[in-house]
Every structure is written in C-alpha cells, then in structure tokens.
C-alpha cells in the first residue's frame, strides 16, 4: 500500500529539516517501505533517478547511518534502517543542532566586531533565494533589530499566496515576543483589512494605500538596513541592503507617505 500523499508531505518536511535533500528523502522513503531491501535497478525505477545519481544518493544515506547495502549473488541490494529508528536519528540531529547553535553564539561577538570594524565605503548587499531563503532573511528583521522598530510597504496578498501560514504565525509571534514594533503601509485589499484588525494584538500600526496602488513585494527598513522581497512564485527572492543612508531615505519616504494617509 502506498504512503498517503499527506503523510509523504509531512515526512518530506521533517527529513528536510534535519538536512536531507529531496533526492535523499525520495530514496529513503522508498527503502523504508521494504523490509527485504530493494535492488539498485528497481530502486532507480521507483525513485525515477538515473543510476549514477542513485549511487551517489545511496552512498550519502549510508554515510548518515540511514541505509546500508548488501551484495547478494552479484546484485546490489539497499536497505533502510528500521522506521522506528528515524525518531532517534531526528532527536540526535536536534541535539547536534543545539550544540552547534551554542558554538556559533559564542563566536558571534568576534564575528560582529570584525564586520563592524571593516569600515565599508559602499553598501553591503546579500541575496536570499527561494522561500527558505526569504524566511532566513526575515529572521534578521527581528533578531538583529537594535531599535526594535521596522517600517514597511506591504503587498499583503502576494505574501499570503507564497508563504506558509504556519511560518507567518511563527514570525509574527516571534516579532511580538521580541518587542519589535511594525509600522506598515499596505495595499488596500480584504486581506490587508483583515490583518489591520489585529494591529493591537500584533504590535503593528497599519495604514492602507488608496485603491489601485497594487504591488507584490515588501520593503522593510530597520536600523541601517533595507530588506526588499519579491514574492514572485517563479523566482522568490529577498535582497538585504546594509547602508545607513539608504535606510534613512526609506524611513523618510515612509514617514512622508504615512503622514498623508488616514489611520
């Protein structure tokens, strides 16, 4: 019996969170469904991977302790670990991530001191591609926001189309918990009006543009940074610009527009 699509989606997400690639996840899920193991030829057909790619993916799974291989009568057969052991693997991965996070925290003062002492003569620009990249870029708006305030122009509908609702709740909840206040100018849509109704609870002040001024990006200015995000489904992308003068300009533009809009 095939694994239901909803369960497959949950497993893909969980395994991606502990560092497995899409190909590794596909191969591992195929192996987990067989107690007798699967021959390389059959596994390639099941996973729709060519043999060269399959061998590389299988080798990676073996190195991670998630699979093994046995040669039987000249035929290579792959086996996965017992399904119950997946929980142990994820728990061990979580422990390693916690330890790695602590190591990085200890190094942050040195890294930040090095960056601030470089004396830049031009803006620093970073690109974050894909939905996961966008999520990482937005972490900076709340984690590294010294003044605990952000000014943004928001294309609400585009954000809701692309981003996972669970992540949106996580981000807003974390922003509120960290005490970062958001001042927002949004396009006038039912979704924007809905979210505006939660301004008080979500540490946000929202004003709406007149009808007809639509866009599908968000621009956020905070401290000496400006984050520009395109929520295009074809090529989602965040661009983080670190420059005091550019950030000051964006905040000044926001304040001017904000002063012309009704509450």
C-alpha positions in Angstrom: 0.0 0.0 0.0 1.4 3.4 -1.0 2.0 6.1 1.6 -0.8 8.7 1.5 0.2 12.0 -0.1 -0.4 13.9 3.1 1.9 11.6 5.1 4.6 11.8 2.4 4.4 15.6 2.6 4.9 15.5 6.4 7.8 13.1 6.1 9.5 15.2 3.4 9.2 18.3 5.6 10.6 16.5 8.7 13.5 15.0 6.8 14.4 18.2 5.0 14.5 19.9 8.4 17.3 17.6 9.5 19.4 18.2 6.4 18.2 15.5 3.9 18.0 16.6 0.2 14.9 16.0 -1.8 16.6 13.1 -3.6 17.8 11.6 -0.3 14.2 11.8 1.1 12.7 10.1 -2.0 15.2 7.2 -1.9 14.9 6.8 1.9 11.1 6.7 1.8 11.2 4.0 -0.9 13.6 1.9 1.2 11.5 2.4 4.4 8.6 0.6 2.7 10.5 -2.6 2.1 11.7 -4.9 4.8 13.6 -7.1 2.3 15.6 -4.2 0.7 15.5 -3.1 -2.9 17.8 -3.8 -5.8 19.6 -0.8 -7.3 17.8 -1.3 -10.7 14.3 -1.4 -9.1 15.1 1.5 -6.7 16.1 3.6 -9.7 12.7 2.9 -11.3 10.8 3.6 -8.1 12.6 6.9 -7.5 12.9 8.0 -11.2 16.6 8.7 -10.6 19.3 7.7 -13.0 21.8 5.1 -11.8 24.7 7.5 -11.4 22.6 9.9 -9.2 21.1 7.0 -7.3 24.5 5.6 -6.3 25.6 9.0 -5.0 22.4 9.5 -3.0 22.5 6.0 -1.6 26.2 6.5 -0.6 25.2 9.7 1.3 22.4 7.9 3.1 24.7 5.1 4.1 27.3 7.7 5.4 24.5 9.3 7.5 23.6 5.9 9.0 20.2 5.8 7.4 20.8 3.0 4.9 23.1 0.0 4.2 23.9 -2.1 1.1 24.5 -5.8 0.7 25.7 -7.6 -2.4 23.7 -10.8 -2.9 24.8 -13.1 -5.8 26.4 -10.2 -7.6 23.3 -8.0 -7.2 23.5 -4.9 -5.0 20.5 -4.5 -2.7 19.8 -1.5 -0.4 18.2 -1.5 3.0 17.0 1.4 5.2 17.1 1.5 9.0 14.0 0.4 10.8 11.3 3.0 10.6 11.2 3.4 14.4 14.9 4.4 14.4 14.0 7.6 12.4 12.8 9.2 15.5 16.2 8.5 17.2 18.0 9.9 14.2 16.0 13.2 14.3 16.4 13.6 18.0 20.2 13.1 17.7 20.2 15.6 14.8 18.4 18.1 17.0 20.9 17.7 19.8 23.8 18.3 17.4 22.0 21.5 16.1 21.5 22.8 19.6 25.2 22.2 20.3 26.2 23.9 17.0 24.0 26.9 17.8 25.8 27.3 21.1 29.2 27.2 19.4 28.0 29.9 16.9 26.6 32.1 19.7 30.0 32.1 21.4 31.7 33.2 18.2 29.1 35.9 17.3 30.8 38.8 19.3 34.1 38.2 17.4 32.3 38.0 14.0 30.2 41.1 14.6 33.2 43.0 15.8 35.1 42.0 12.7 32.3 43.1 10.4 31.8 46.5 12.1 35.5 47.3 12.1 35.9 46.9 8.3 35.0 50.5 7.5 32.8 49.9 4.4 32.8 52.6 1.7 29.8 51.1 -0.2 26.6 49.2 0.8 26.7 45.5 1.7 24.2 43.5 -0.4 23.0 40.0 0.3 20.7 37.8 -1.8 18.4 35.1 -0.3 16.7 32.9 -3.0 13.7 30.7 -2.6 11.0 30.5 0.1 13.5 29.2 2.7 16.0 31.9 1.8 13.2 34.5 2.3 12.4 33.0 5.8 16.1 33.4 6.7 16.2 37.0 5.6 13.2 37.9 7.7 14.8 36.4 10.8 17.3 39.3 10.5 14.5 41.9 10.8 13.6 40.7 14.3 16.8 39.0 15.5 19.2 41.9 14.6 16.9 44.9 15.1 18.6 47.0 17.7 15.9 49.8 17.8 13.0 47.3 17.9 11.1 49.1 15.1 10.6 48.5 11.4 8.9 50.5 8.6 7.4 48.6 5.7 5.5 48.8 2.5 3.5 45.5 2.1 1.9 43.7 -0.8 -0.2 41.6 1.5 -1.9 39.2 -1.0 1.4 38.2 -2.6 2.9 37.3 0.8 -0.2 35.2 1.7 -0.1 33.3 -1.7 3.6 32.3 -1.3 4.4 31.9 2.3 3.3 29.0 4.6 0.6 30.2 7.1 2.3 28.4 9.9 5.5 30.4 9.2 3.6 33.7 9.1 2.1 32.9 12.6 5.6 31.9 13.8 7.2 35.1 12.5 4.5 37.5 13.9 4.5 35.7 17.2 8.3 35.9 17.5 8.3 39.6 16.5 5.8 40.4 19.2 7.7 38.3 21.7 10.9 40.2 20.9 9.1 43.5 21.2 9.7 44.7 17.6 7.0 47.1 16.5 6.0 47.2 12.9 4.7 50.4 11.1 3.2 49.2 7.8 1.7 50.8 4.7 -0.2 48.1 2.8 -2.2 47.8 -0.4 -6.0 48.1 0.1 -7.4 44.5 -0.1 -9.7 42.4 2.0 -6.6 40.6 3.4 -4.9 43.8 4.4 -8.1 45.0 6.1 -8.3 41.6 7.9 -4.8 41.8 9.3 -5.2 45.5 10.1 -7.9 44.4 12.6 -5.2 42.6 14.6 -2.8 45.5 14.8 -3.3 46.0 18.6 -2.5 42.3 19.4 0.3 42.0 16.9 2.3 45.2 17.9 1.6 46.8 14.5 0.2 50.0 13.0 -1.2 49.6 9.5 -2.4 52.3 7.1 -3.8 51.5 3.7 -3.0 53.0 0.3 -5.8 54.3 -1.9 -7.3 51.6 -4.2 -5.4 51.0 -7.4 -1.9 51.2 -5.9 -1.0 47.5 -6.0 2.3 45.7 -5.8 3.6 42.2 -5.0 6.7 43.0 -2.9 7.5 44.1 0.6 10.1 46.7 1.6 11.2 46.8 5.2 13.6 49.4 6.7 15.1 48.9 10.1 18.3 50.2 11.8 20.8 50.7 8.9 19.2 48.0 6.7 16.6 47.7 3.9 15.1 44.3 3.0 13.3 44.1 -0.4 11.4 40.9 -1.0 9.7 39.8 -4.2 7.1 37.1 -3.6 7.0 36.0 -7.2 6.1 32.4 -7.4 8.5 31.9 -10.3 11.5 33.3 -8.6 11.0 34.4 -4.9 13.9 36.5 -3.7 15.0 38.7 -0.8 17.7 41.4 -1.2 19.2 42.8 2.1 21.0 46.1 1.7 23.0 47.3 4.6 23.7 51.1 4.3 22.8 53.8 6.8 22.0 56.5 4.1 19.7 54.2 2.1 17.9 53.1 5.2 17.4 56.7 6.3 16.0 57.6 2.9 13.5 54.7 3.1 12.4 55.6 6.6 11.9 59.3 5.5 9.8 58.2 2.5 7.7 56.0 4.7 7.1 58.8 7.2 6.1 61.2 4.5 3.7 58.8 2.9 2.4 57.8 6.4 1.6 61.4 7.2 -0.6 61.7 4.1 -2.7 58.6 4.8 -5.7 58.3 7.1 -5.4 55.9 10.1 
